[in-house]
Amino acid sequence: MDAVLLAGGKGTRLGPLTTDLPKPMIPIGGMPVLEHHIRLLAQYGITDIFVLTGYLGHRIEAYFGNGNRLGCRINYIQESIPLGTGGALKQLENRIDEDFLLIFGDVFFDIKLDDFISFHKLSKGVASFIVHPSDHPYDSDLVAINEDKQIISFLLKPHKVESFGNLGNAGVYMLAPKVFQYIKASSMSDLMKDIFPAMLDKSEKMYAYRTAEYLKDMGTVDRLERVKKDYSSGKTEKLSKKNKRPAVFIDRDGTLIKDVHLLHRTDQLELYDFSASALGKVNQSDYLSILVTNQSVVARNLCTISGLKNIHDRMETLLGEKGVYLDDIMFCPHHPDKGYIEENHQYKRKCTCRKPEIGMIQQAQALYNIDLEKSWLIGDSSTDVQTGYNAGIKTILVRTGKGGLDGKCFQPPDYFFSDLNEAADFILKGKQVLENTILQILKGLRFDDKMKIILVGGLARSGKTTFIKCLQNRLQIQGIDSRLFSIDNWLVGADQRNDSMGVKDRYPYNQIEKDIFLFIQGKLIIGKKYDPYSRETSRSGSIQYKNEKCLLIEGVPALDIKGLRDIAHLKIYYCIDEKERKNRFYSFYRWKGFTEAEIDCLYKKRMKDELPTIKKTRKYADIQIINNSIKLSREL
């Protein structure tokens, strides 16, 4: 197979960097961009290469010679008069007689080329484009595709539209020799502006290969610096599909966009204020961002597949305006319940893609070589949580949208946060910070035949539950079985409370002590379950000691209960800045349906009652964790 490298541009946007150097010869990691291309081609056995030069072309030929030192054969064609990308390619009409690879010289990439070539062969089209979501779609050439990945239209820069999917043309193609028929000899033409649209007008079949691998235009100073930084950090290679990569799977309605029952029109769509910020953080990380959404509006005949695509195009346009993107969108159009006159019979069936089934997760895993063990699913419903559990993915439930109150499934989430932004912060930064803190703490503990008891207390909404779950997870990784008791499960139900009750009344200290002592002695105790939404306590079955090596006890008054302090091997007081805790407090009670006035009143009451009592318990702690920093109260 032949490869063609377009290397004739002047690179005027790069200013003085290209005064004496052709744009494709700009070094990245001590090697010209063009050499990166040639070495990648050689890795996949593509060794017959044409380099189409123009501006300062002699510098390119002098550097590479005949290509022997790179294990390939390079032929050069120098333009005497600039004829654009189409005119330059026309020069090869009588020298190429089979499908070939075309690469623009100002694109830096590291991709699994054999997958792209296989895609082109299977599609049997005249052209295949590599496309990818762009963080600057407003000044990118975009393509639109149908369900079969066939290109149906182009949107050329500059542009501003209400709705268009974010699939940027990457500047890497597989082309059949038939393309030469559309290019006039000795005439100025541009592939994207002239040739490809002409082919589309003649109904030539062209397809789009979507990838999340590293492909960046380095044609401006800012973008060049970003590419250099990404290369030096190893990001360019890490994002290649030859390497497994983690993903953040994101639910749509109630998580990324505001929840509208059976949303089926573009005018109903509205992003949350935090969505772009959250998605941008994921985009800057090594994680893929994959939308997974049940869209039974198709099966219900409220909209067509085309209509759903319009909704997603509008969503991608809104995200693109903020410089963020989704790596892919997976949707299930089915619904299992039949028998309605207005339904779309084609989609009314049981399937393996509708959450909590894991078909969409499996599809994404196959397409992007996803490492599920390191991946996450963020959603607002119990169905999302069950989906993640079924797929073996860690789950985060958010309090936006349904807030986990749909009641369809009963698998608890791994973590619970206010919204997508808070969840993204935890995945990308917070979890690692907590794990580093936990590793420091565990260095001071030795686990032997005697069960160790760790007590964690602190004000409500300070992050104790997240910390204790991370701690339990770390113990599991180290092969240490543990049992977690949340003191909230002993809370007096809201129907039994009154305004005069303080923290020591809401938590029955004596009963908590008694039950935990019985458990430690190996006695059977009746478990309790407190529902934070209904604020009711119910029985949850019997609990008995099963030779666990560690007992974790977490709750607001944990350090205030003397009997628990006396038996604990490690006592931890957990706290954060009051401003952040207050924000969490208000978010939590909004989720419960409290009015702002009711939350104001409750917060003030807790500041008078709970805060003084619980803050005093700091003095009992062996360790204080303040904004994830450890402060030792004594040597461990």
C-alpha positions in Angstrom: 0.0 0.0 0.0 1.2 3.5 -0.8 1.0 6.5 1.6 0.9 10.1 0.5 2.1 12.9 2.7 1.0 16.4 1.9 3.9 18.6 2.9 3.7 21.7 0.8 2.0 24.3 3.0 3.7 27.5 4.1 2.4 27.4 7.7 1.7 31.2 7.8 -0.2 30.8 11.1 3.0 29.7 12.8 4.7 33.0 12.0 8.5 33.1 12.4 8.7 29.4 13.1 8.3 28.6 9.4 10.4 31.4 8.0 13.3 29.0 7.2 11.6 25.7 7.9 8.7 23.9 6.2 5.7 23.4 8.6 6.0 19.5 8.6 9.6 19.8 9.6 8.9 21.6 12.9 10.4 19.4 15.6 8.3 17.7 18.3 10.3 15.7 20.8 13.5 16.4 18.9 12.0 14.9 15.7 10.3 16.5 12.7 6.5 16.0 12.5 7.0 14.3 9.1 9.4 11.8 10.6 6.8 10.9 13.3 4.4 10.1 10.4 6.9 8.0 8.4 8.0 6.0 11.5 4.4 5.2 12.3 3.7 4.1 8.7 6.7 1.9 8.8 5.4 0.2 12.0 2.4 -0.9 10.1 4.4 -2.1 7.1 3.6 0.9 4.9 7.0 1.6 3.3 6.2 3.1 -0.2 5.7 6.8 0.5 5.1 9.8 -1.7 5.9 13.2 -0.2 4.3 16.1 -2.0 6.4 19.2 -1.3 6.2 22.9 -2.1 7.5 25.6 0.2 11.1 24.9 1.1 10.7 21.3 -0.2 14.4 20.9 -0.7 14.8 21.0 3.1 12.5 17.9 3.4 14.3 16.0 0.7 17.7 16.8 2.1 16.7 15.5 5.6 15.0 12.2 4.6 16.8 11.3 1.4 15.5 8.1 -0.2 14.1 6.9 3.2 16.5 4.0 3.6 17.5 4.9 7.1 13.8 4.7 8.1 13.2 1.4 6.3 11.1 2.9 3.6 11.2 4.2 0.0 10.4 7.9 -0.4 9.6 9.6 -3.7 9.2 13.4 -3.8 7.1 15.5 -6.1 7.8 19.2 -5.9 5.1 21.7 -6.9 6.4 24.5 -9.1 3.1 26.4 -8.7 0.9 25.9 -5.7 -2.3 24.1 -6.8 -3.9 23.4 -3.4 -4.4 20.0 -1.8 -6.4 18.7 -4.7 -4.1 19.9 -7.4 -1.1 18.6 -5.6 -2.7 15.1 -5.2 -3.6 15.1 -9.0 0.2 14.8 -9.8 0.0 11.1 -8.6 -2.8 10.0 -10.9 -0.6 7.8 -13.1 1.6 6.5 -10.2 -1.0 5.0 -7.9 -3.4 2.3 -9.0 -4.8 1.0 -5.7 -6.3 2.4 -2.5 -3.9 4.6 -0.6 -3.4 6.5 2.6 -3.4 10.3 2.5 -2.0 12.3 5.5 -1.9 16.1 5.9 1.5 17.2 7.1 0.2 19.6 9.8 -1.6 16.8 11.8 0.2 15.1 14.7 -1.2 11.7 15.5 -0.6 8.3 17.0 -3.3 5.8 16.0 -3.8 2.1 15.4 -3.6 2.4 11.6 -4.5 -1.2 10.8 -7.9 -0.7 12.4 -8.6 2.3 10.1 -7.4 0.4 7.0 -9.6 -2.6 7.9 -12.6 -0.3 8.3 -12.0 1.2 4.9 -11.7 -2.2 3.3 -14.9 -3.5 4.9 -16.9 -0.3 4.0 -15.9 -0.6 0.3 -16.3 3.1 -0.2 -14.4 5.5 -2.4 -13.1 7.3 0.6 -12.8 6.9 4.4 -12.2 9.9 6.7 -10.8 9.7 10.2 -13.1 11.9 12.3 -13.0 12.8 15.9 -14.7 15.1 18.4 -13.0 18.5 18.5 -12.5 21.0 21.3 -12.6 23.7 18.7 -15.5 22.6 16.3 -16.3 26.3 15.5 -13.2 26.5 13.3 -13.0 22.9 12.2 -14.3 21.2 9.1 -17.1 18.9 10.3 -18.8 15.9 8.7 -22.3 14.5 9.3 -22.9 10.7 9.0 -25.9 8.4 9.0 -26.4 5.2 11.1 -24.1 3.3 8.7 -21.3 5.8 9.3 -21.7 7.0 5.7 -21.0 10.7 5.2 -24.1 12.6 4.2 -22.9 16.2 4.4 -20.0 18.6 5.2 -19.9 21.8 7.2 -16.9 23.7 6.2 -15.2 26.4 8.3 -16.0 29.1 9.1 -19.5 28.3 10.3 -22.1 28.9 12.9 -25.1 26.6 13.1 -27.8 25.8 15.5 -27.3 22.1 15.4 -24.5 19.9 13.9 -22.7 16.9 15.4 -19.1 17.4 16.5 -17.2 15.2 14.2 -14.1 17.0 13.0 -12.2 16.0 9.9 -8.7 14.9 11.2 -6.8 15.2 7.9 -6.1 11.4 7.5 -7.9 9.5 4.7 -8.0 6.2 2.8 -8.8 7.0 -0.9 -9.5 4.9 -4.0 -7.8 6.0 -7.2 -11.3 7.1 -8.4 -10.7 10.3 -6.5 -8.4 11.5 -9.3 -11.3 11.6 -11.7 -12.8 14.5 -9.7 -9.6 16.7 -9.8 -8.8 18.9 -12.8 -5.2 18.8 -14.0 -3.1 21.9 -13.5 -6.0 23.6 -11.7 -6.2 25.0 -8.2 -8.5 22.9 -6.0 -9.0 22.0 -2.4 -9.9 18.5 -1.3 -12.4 19.6 1.4 -13.9 22.6 -0.3 -14.1 21.3 -3.9 -13.3 17.6 -4.4 -15.0 15.8 -1.6 -18.3 17.8 -1.9 -18.3 17.1 -5.6 -17.9 13.4 -4.9 -20.8 13.6 -2.4 -22.9 15.3 -5.1 -22.3 12.3 -7.3 -23.4 9.9 -4.6 -20.0 8.5 -4.1 -19.9 6.4 -0.9 -17.6 7.9 1.7 -17.4 6.8 5.3 -16.3 8.1 8.6 -14.1 6.2 11.0 -14.6 7.7 14.5 -11.7 7.4 16.9 -10.7 8.9 20.3 -7.0 8.5 19.7 -4.6 11.4 19.5 -5.0 13.5 16.4 -4.3 17.2 16.7 -3.8 20.0 14.2 -0.5 21.7 15.1 -1.0 24.6 12.6 -1.1 27.4 15.2 1.4 28.4 17.8 -0.9 27.6 20.7 -1.8 24.2 19.3 1.8 23.4 18.5 2.8 24.1 22.1 -0.1 21.9 23.3 1.0 19.0 21.0 4.6 19.4 22.3 3.4 19.2 25.9 1.2 16.2 25.2 4.1 14.4 23.4 6.6 15.0 26.2 4.1 13.8 28.8 3.5 10.5 26.9 -0.2 11.4 26.3 0.0 11.0 22.5 1.1 7.3 22.7 -1.1 6.6 25.8 -4.3 7.5 23.8 -3.5 5.0 21.0 -6.1 2.2 20.7 -3.3 -0.3 21.0 -3.4 0.5 24.7 -6.3 -0.1 27.0 -7.9 3.1 28.3 -10.4 3.9 31.1 -13.7 5.6 30.4 -16.2 7.7 32.3 -19.6 6.6 31.1 -22.1 9.4 31.6 -25.9 9.2 31.6 -27.7 11.9 29.6 -31.0 13.0 31.2 -30.7 14.3 34.7 -26.9 14.0 34.7 -25.5 15.9 31.7 -28.6 17.7 30.7 -31.7 18.8 32.7 -34.2 16.0 33.2 -37.3 16.4 31.0 -39.8 13.5 30.9 -39.5 11.8 27.5 -37.5 14.6 25.9 -38.1 14.4 22.2 -37.5 17.9 20.7 -34.3 20.0 20.5 -36.0 23.0 22.1 -36.5 20.9 25.3 -32.8 20.4 25.7 -30.8 22.4 28.3 -27.4 21.7 29.7 -26.7 22.0 33.4 -24.5 25.0 34.2 -21.8 22.6 35.5 -21.8 20.2 32.6 -19.2 21.9 30.4 -16.8 22.3 33.3 -17.2 18.6 34.3 -16.8 17.3 30.7 -13.8 19.6 30.1 -12.0 18.0 33.0 -12.6 14.6 31.6 -11.4 15.7 28.2 -8.1 16.9 29.6 -7.5 13.5 31.4 -6.7 10.1 30.0 -10.4 9.0 30.4 -12.8 8.7 27.5 -16.1 10.4 27.9 -18.9 8.1 26.6 -22.6 9.0 26.8 -24.9 5.9 27.5 -28.6 6.7 27.4 -31.9 4.9 27.2 -34.1 6.7 24.6 -37.4 4.9 24.5 -38.9 8.0 22.8 -38.1 6.2 19.5 -39.9 3.1 20.5 -42.8 5.2 21.8 -42.9 6.9 18.4 -42.4 10.3 19.9 -39.5 10.9 17.6 -37.5 9.0 14.9 -33.8 7.9 15.0 -33.2 11.0 12.8 -35.0 13.2 15.3 -32.9 11.7 18.1 -29.8 12.4 16.1 -30.9 16.1 15.8 -31.2 16.3 19.6 -27.7 14.9 20.0 -26.3 17.1 17.3 -27.8 20.1 19.2 -26.3 18.9 22.5 -22.9 18.4 20.8 -23.1 21.9 19.3 -23.8 23.4 22.8 -21.0 21.5 24.3 -18.7 22.4 21.4 -19.4 26.1 21.9 -17.9 25.7 25.3 -14.8 23.8 24.0 -15.7 20.4 25.3 -16.9 17.2 23.7 -18.1 13.6 24.2 -15.9 10.9 22.7 -19.0 9.0 21.6 -22.7 8.7 22.1 -24.3 5.3 22.7 -28.1 5.1 22.8 -30.8 2.4 23.1 -34.0 3.2 21.2 -35.9 0.2 22.4 -38.6 -0.5 25.0 -39.8 -3.9 26.1 -43.5 -3.2 26.7 -45.6 -3.7 23.7 -49.3 -3.3 22.9 -49.8 0.5 22.4 -51.5 1.7 19.3 -49.1 4.6 18.8 -45.8 2.7 19.4 -43.1 2.1 16.8 -43.2 -1.7 16.5 -39.7 -2.0 15.1 -38.2 -0.9 18.4 -40.7 -2.3 20.9 -38.7 -5.4 22.0 -36.4 -6.7 24.6 -32.8 -6.0 23.8 -29.3 -6.3 25.4 -28.6 -2.6 25.1 -31.3 -1.0 27.3 -29.8 -0.2 30.7 -29.5 -2.0 33.1 -28.3 -4.4 30.4 -24.7 -3.7 29.4 -24.9 -3.8 25.6 -23.9 -0.2 25.2 -21.0 -0.6 27.6 -19.8 -3.7 25.7 -20.1 -1.9 22.3 -18.0 1.0 23.6 -15.5 -1.4 25.1 -15.0 -3.2 21.8 -14.7 0.1 19.8 -12.3 1.8 22.1 -10.4 -0.9 23.9 -11.7 0.3 27.2 -10.3 -1.0 30.5 -13.6 -1.6 32.5 -11.8 -2.2 35.8 -10.6 1.4 35.8 -13.8 2.9 34.4 -16.7 4.7 36.0 -20.4 5.2 35.3 -22.1 8.4 36.5 -25.8 8.6 36.5 -28.9 10.0 38.4 -30.9 6.8 38.5 -30.8 3.4 40.3 -30.9 1.9 36.8 -27.5 3.6 36.0 -26.0 2.2 39.2 -27.3 -1.3 38.4 -25.8 -1.0 34.9 -22.4 -0.2 36.2 -22.6 -3.0 38.7 -23.6 -5.5 36.0 -20.6 -4.3 33.8 -18.1 -4.4 36.7 -17.7 -0.7 36.7 -17.4 1.6 39.7 -20.5 3.8 40.1 -21.4 7.3 41.2 -25.0 8.4 41.8 -25.7 12.1 41.5 -28.5 14.0 43.2 -29.5 15.9 40.1 -32.4 14.6 37.9 -34.0 11.6 39.5 -31.4 11.7 42.3 -31.6 7.9 42.7 -35.2 8.1 43.7 -36.7 6.1 40.8 -36.8 2.9 42.8 -36.3 0.6 39.8 -33.2 -1.2 41.1 -31.7 -1.7 44.5 -27.9 -1.9 44.0 -26.2 0.8 46.1 -23.7 3.1 44.4 -20.1 3.1 45.2 -20.2 6.8 45.8 -22.9 9.5 46.0 -22.2 13.2 44.9 -24.1 16.3 44.3 -23.6 16.5 40.5 -21.5 15.6 37.5 -18.9 18.2 38.3 -18.3 17.0 41.8 -18.2 13.4 40.5 -15.6 14.3 37.9 -13.5 16.1 40.5 -13.5 13.0 42.6 -12.6 10.6 39.8 -9.8 12.7 38.4 -8.3 14.1 41.6 -10.1 13.6 44.8 -10.0 9.8 44.9 -6.2 9.8 44.4 -5.7 12.4 47.1 -7.8 10.3 49.5 -6.0 7.2 48.6 -2.6 8.9 49.3 -3.9 10.0 52.7 -5.2 6.5 53.5 -1.9 4.8 52.6 -0.2 7.1 55.1 -2.7 6.2 57.8 -2.5 2.5 57.2 1.3 2.5 57.6 0.8 3.0 61.3 -1.6 0.0 61.6 -0.7 -3.7 61.9 -3.4 -6.2 61.1 -3.1 -9.5 63.1 -5.5 -12.0 64.6 -7.2 -9.3 66.6 -9.8 -7.2 64.8 -8.8 -3.6 64.5 -11.4 -0.9 65.0 -11.2 2.4 63.2 -13.5 5.2 64.2 -14.3 8.2 61.9 -16.3 11.2 63.1 -16.9 14.8 62.1 -19.6 17.2 61.0 -22.4 16.3 58.6 -21.5 16.6 54.9 -17.8 16.8 55.5 -16.9 13.8 53.3 -16.6 11.1 56.0 -18.7 8.5 54.0 -16.6 9.0 50.9 -13.4 8.7 52.9 -14.5 5.5 54.7 -15.6 3.9 51.4 -12.2 4.7 50.0 -10.6 3.2 53.1 -12.7 0.1 52.8 -11.7 -0.3 49.2 -8.0 0.1 50.0 -8.3 -2.6 52.7 -10.0 -4.9 50.2 -7.1 -4.4 47.8 -4.7 -5.3 50.5 -6.7 -8.5 51.2 -8.1 -7.3 54.6 -11.8 -8.1 55.1 -13.7 -5.3 56.8 -17.2 -4.5 58.1 -18.6 -1.0 57.9 -21.1 0.4 60.3 -22.7 3.8 59.6 -23.9 5.4 62.7 -26.6 7.1 60.7 -28.5 3.8 60.6 -29.3 4.3 64.3 -30.7 7.8 63.7 -34.1 8.5 65.2 -36.7 8.7 62.4 -38.1 12.1 61.5 -41.5 11.1 62.8 -40.1 10.6 66.3 -38.1 13.9 66.5 -39.0 17.3 67.8 -37.4 20.7 67.7 -35.8 20.4 71.1 -33.8 17.4 70.2 -30.0 17.8 69.9 -27.4 15.6 68.3 -27.2 13.4 71.4 -31.0 12.9 71.2 -31.1 12.1 67.5 -28.4 9.5 67.9 -29.2 7.0 70.7 -25.6 6.6 72.1 -26.4 3.8 74.4 -28.1 1.6 71.8 -25.3 2.2 69.3 -22.7 1.1 71.9 -24.8 -1.9 72.9 -25.3 -3.2 69.3 -21.7 -2.8 68.3 -20.4 -4.5 71.5 -22.7 -7.4 70.8 -21.4 -7.6 67.2 -17.8 -7.7 68.4 -18.7 -10.5 70.9 -20.0 -12.5 68.0 -23.7 -12.1 68.9 -26.4 -11.7 66.3 -27.8 -8.2 66.0 -30.7 -6.7 64.1 -29.4 -4.4 61.4 -31.0 -1.0 60.8 -31.2 1.0 57.7 -31.8 4.8 57.6 -33.2 6.3 54.4 -31.8 9.8 54.1 -34.5 10.9 51.7 -37.6 9.8 53.7 -35.6 10.2 57.0 -37.1 6.9 58.2 -35.3 4.0 59.9 -36.2 0.4 59.2 -34.9 -3.1 59.9 -32.5 -4.6 57.3 -31.9 -8.2 58.5 -29.6 -9.7 61.0 -25.8 -9.1 61.2 -23.1 -11.2 62.7 -19.3 -11.1 63.0 -17.6 -13.2 60.3 -14.0 -13.0 61.2 -13.5 -9.6 59.6 -10.0 -8.1 60.4 -11.2 -4.6 60.6 -14.3 -2.8 61.8 -15.0 0.6 60.4 -17.4 2.9 62.3 -18.4 6.2 60.7 -20.8 8.9 61.8 -21.2 12.4 63.0 -21.0 11.6 66.7 -18.6 8.6 66.4 -15.9 10.3 68.5 -18.4 11.5 71.1 -19.5 8.0 72.1 -17.2 7.1 74.9 -17.7 3.3 74.7 -16.6 3.4 71.0 -13.6 5.6 71.7 -12.4 3.2 74.4 -12.3 0.2 72.0 -11.0 2.0 68.9 -7.5 1.3 67.7 -7.5 4.5 65.6 -9.7 7.5 66.0 -10.0 10.0 63.0 -11.7 13.4 62.9 -12.6 14.4 59.4 -13.3 18.0 58.3 -13.3 20.5 55.4 -13.7 24.2 55.0 -17.0 25.4 56.3 -17.9 27.2 53.0 -17.6 23.9 51.1 -19.4 22.0 53.8 -22.3 24.5 53.8 -22.6 24.2 50.0 -22.8 20.4 50.3 -25.3 20.7 53.2 -27.7 22.9 51.1 -27.3 20.7 48.0 -28.1 17.6 50.1 -31.3 19.1 51.6 -32.4 20.5 48.2 -32.3 16.9 47.0 -34.6 16.0 49.9 -37.1 18.6 48.7 -36.5 21.2 51.5 -37.2 24.8 50.6 -34.3 27.4 50.9 -36.0 28.8 54.0 -36.2 25.4 55.6 -32.6 24.7 54.8 -31.5 28.1 56.2 -33.4 27.3 59.4 -31.9 23.8 59.7 -28.4 24.9 59.0 -28.6 27.6 61.7 -30.0 25.0 64.2 -27.2 22.6 63.5 -24.6 25.3 63.8 -25.9 26.0 67.3 -26.4 22.4 68.4 -24.3 20.0 66.4 -21.2 22.1 65.5 -20.1 22.9 69.1 -20.6 19.3 70.3 -18.9 17.6 67.4 -16.0 20.1 67.1 -15.1 19.3 70.7 -14.5 15.7 69.8 -11.4 16.7 67.9 -9.5 16.3 71.1 -10.1 12.6 71.1 -8.7 12.0 67.6 -5.4 10.3 67.0 -5.5 11.9 63.5 -7.3 14.9 62.1 -7.8 15.0 58.4 -8.3 18.7 57.4 -9.1 19.3 53.7 -7.4 15.9 53.0 -4.2 16.9 54.9 -3.2 14.7 57.9 -2.5 16.2 61.3 -1.3 13.7 63.9 -2.5 14.2 67.4 -0.2 11.5 68.6 2.4 9.1 67.2 0.9 6.0 65.7 
